[in-house]
Amino acid sequence: MAGVVSMRVEAEEIISAVRRMKPQEREAFLEDLLAAISPKYLEIIREARRDYKSGRIKSHVEVFKRRIRSDTSNGSSMPRSAPFAFA
């Protein structure tokens, strides 16, 4: 192929470069990487964008309000299923 340069890059070099990225750059890079190697990931993103455009979205409160109310029915202020709740 014309215009293509091939070179060997060690995994450690890539990891080091990713660690030096700013958080937003790292997140964007990882999303791009997932998109490049995973057709399923791309389809999930497309579906989410269609849902968002058509208004089929719920806020965090709408999704978790009912669960939090039912999970705190034991009298505790923390949901029973919270993995970080301490007795």
RANORLIN-V508553 format. One record per pair of residues at least 12 apart in sequence whose ideal C-beta (glycine too) atoms are under 7 Angstrom apart, sorted by the first residue. I is the first residue (numbers start at 1). J is the second residue. If there is no record, write none. Layout:
I & J
I & J
This chain:
none
